[in-house]
Amino acid sequence: VQLQASGGGLVQAGGSLRLFCVVSGRTTDGYGMGWFRQAPGKERDFVAVINSSGRTTDYADSVKGRFTISRDNAKNTVYLQMNSLKPEDTAVYYCATPRSRVYSLRPHEYDYWGQGTLVTVSS
């Protein structure tokens, strides 16, 4: 199973970006998908998760109301729409999926990870 994250870049505070995560080697249907981020010198933190059907989502408090996770199982793709970006959102963003059909906000329960895409928000 491979995950390819893309869509990161440099944006000014208040701007928007849309991240993409394409999964190959396994269908996304039936599995939860998560986005996590890691800022320099910090641990990898939960950002958002979506269940297999797309009807259930959870967000970190720091991004609630600004970020939206969605998925298209027909395209084996998960998205993270990020609006009203802040300098503190600067990090490498990773998409991930577990080997099992667990729905989790905890990074250690995810088995497959993308390579990360860098988001830099300037003030």
N, C-alpha and C positions, 0 to 999 in steps of 0.2 A: 504494500500500500504506500503510495507516495502522495504528498500534498505539496502543491505549488502556490505560494502566496505572492500576490502582487498588488500594485496600486498605491504603494507608499510614495512619499515625496516630501518636498518642502512647501509649506503653506503658511500664510500669515494667520495670526490669531483671529478667530472669528470665521475662518474659512472652513471648507469642507473637503473631504476626501472619501473615496469609496474603495475599500479593500476587497480583493477577490481571493478565493481559495478554491483551486480545482483539485479534485481527488481522482487519482487513477489507481487501478489495481483492485478496486472494490467499489461497489455501488454505495452511494451515501444513504440510500433509502434504508431505513431501519436503524440508523445510528445517529446518536447525538453528535453535534459539532460545536467546538468552542473556539473563541478567540482569547488570547492571552497577550500580555505585553511585558517587556523588560526594559527598564530604563538603565542607563549606565550606573554601575555600582549597586544596583538593587536586585531584589529577587523577581522572579517571573510571577506576575499577578494575573488573576482572573479579570477578564473584561466582559465577556458575554457568552451565553450558551443558548443553543436552540435544540429542541428535541427532534426526533426523526420526522414527525409530521409537519413540523414548523409551527404548531399551534401553541407551544409552550416555550417561553424565553425567560431568561434571567440576566440581570445586568449588575455590574459593580455600581455601588452608590455614586462613585465619582463620575460615571458616564451616563447614568440614568437620565432620560429625557433629551440626551444629545446624540447618542449612538443607537443604531438599529441593526440588529442581526436578522438575516433572512437567508433562505435557501431555495435552490431550484434542483430538485433531485433528478430531473430529466437531463440536466446539464452537469450533474455531479459537482455542483458549485455552491459555495457558501459566500455570503457577502457581509461586509460590515460598513454601513453608511455612517460616517462620522461628521457631524455638524457642530458648529460653534466651538471649533477646536481651540484649545488653550495651550500655552507653552508647557504645562505640566503633562500634557498628553504625549509629549515627545518620548519615543521609545521604539524598540523593534517589536513589531506585532507578529505573533505567531498564530496560525490556525492549527487545530489538532482534533483528533477523533479517537475514541477508545476502541480497543479490540472487541470488547463486549458491548451489549446494548444498554450500558449504564448511562444515566443522565447525571452529570456531575459538574460542580464548579471548581473542583480541586485538580490542579495540574498533574499530580501524581497518578491520577486515575486515567490519564490519557496515554495511549501507547504510540500513536503515530503523529508526527509533527512535521510541519512545513519548515522551510529554511528561514523564514522571517522576512519581513519587509519593513524598511525604516521609515518612520513618520517623524518629521521634524517640524515643529510649530514655532515660528518666530514671533517675538512680541512687538 
